[in-house]
Amino acid sequence: MSKLQNHTHDGQAPGRQTRDRSEPRFPGGPVADPAGSHHERRIRSFQPRRSRVTTGQGDALQRLWPLWGFEIDGHGTLDPAEMFGGLPVVLEIGFGMGEATAQMAAADPGTGILAVDVHTPGQGNLLGLAERNGLSNVRVANGDAIILLREMLVPGSLDGMRVYFPDPWPKKRHHKRRLIQPEFLTLAAKCLKPGAVLHCATDWEPYAEQMLDVLSAHPDFENTQEDGGYAPRPAFRPLTRFEGQGLDKGHVVNDLLFRRVG
Ligand SMILES: C[S@@+](CC[C@H](N)C(=O)[O-])C[C@H]1O[C@@H](n2cnc3c(N)ncnc32)[C@H](O)[C@@H]1O
């Protein structure tokens, strides 16, 4: 049979429905690249992935995104306290599949969690978890956290920030993609209230050392640990999916808790 016989007259494999690229993947759901291509030239800390979205995740995206989703499009300002009806708000950057986020939201209903990621299946997963667990204190933001911090968040509006198991980018030529760098810390400090804590965790020891170095050297942060080292894992941080994979490989996990000074 020739290759052509496997396809219909419009070039599609029989039985396979394709989507016009101009159509949204999930009508009413998050858009691809919300900030537009003018932001694309910058080195980014994530790699665009086209992972499969399950039926349940897709359903959650279509139904719940209009209620609890937020596009990081680089336009306008965002006051997180307004978004959560006056609750203190913690920003979580890179929530992955969102299980740990949902657990923290359930354990602390008096704190709003603004959870940011670019990962569409994870966004659907977290929205579904929030609905099933009756969580009213989670909002899901789609896009690059750097743009949110740099261009959208009201300065001094966050009560905390969590960066759990950011992509380790282990190869030397990729180190510039690591999120925790002096420039990121300056943006984070701008958005945190004085005294608010930035909590990082990683299972990649060279990255933990880099985090400790740049956080200790940054004038806007001070270590909550008197010995200037890593912090004991706080009881409120659940085991994350990525952390579990690291522990299975024998990795050592380090937590860092630094306070915004000023
Ligand atoms: C290694 S995963 C860890 C996920 C989760 N925290 C865990 O521990 O299982 C890192 C996540 O951060 C997201 N990420 C990386 N850089 C980001 C950025 N600048 N803005 C938003 N999300 C980002 C990636 O898409 C990915 O889902």
The ligand as an ORCA input file, in Angstrom:
! r2SCAN-3c Opt
* xyz 0 1
  C      11.349     20.181     37.661
  S       9.727     20.735     37.649
  C       9.254     20.657     39.373
  C       7.775     20.645     39.556
  C       7.273     20.574     40.996
  N       7.634     21.752     41.762
  C       7.790     19.330     41.699
  O       8.633     19.465     42.586
  O       7.330     18.231     41.321
  C       9.933     22.474     37.380
  C       8.681     23.172     36.845
  O       8.934     24.560     36.768
  C       8.309     25.077     35.607
  N       9.004     26.330     35.273
  C      10.316     26.483     35.038
  N      10.602     27.776     34.782
  C       9.432     28.449     34.883
  C       9.084     29.820     34.697
  N      10.007     30.741     34.393
  N       7.792     30.171     34.830
  C       6.853     29.238     35.123
  N       7.136     27.931     35.305
  C       8.401     27.535     35.181
  C       8.457     23.961     34.586
  O       7.488     24.059     33.573
  C       8.255     22.720     35.457
  O       6.908     22.313     35.493
*
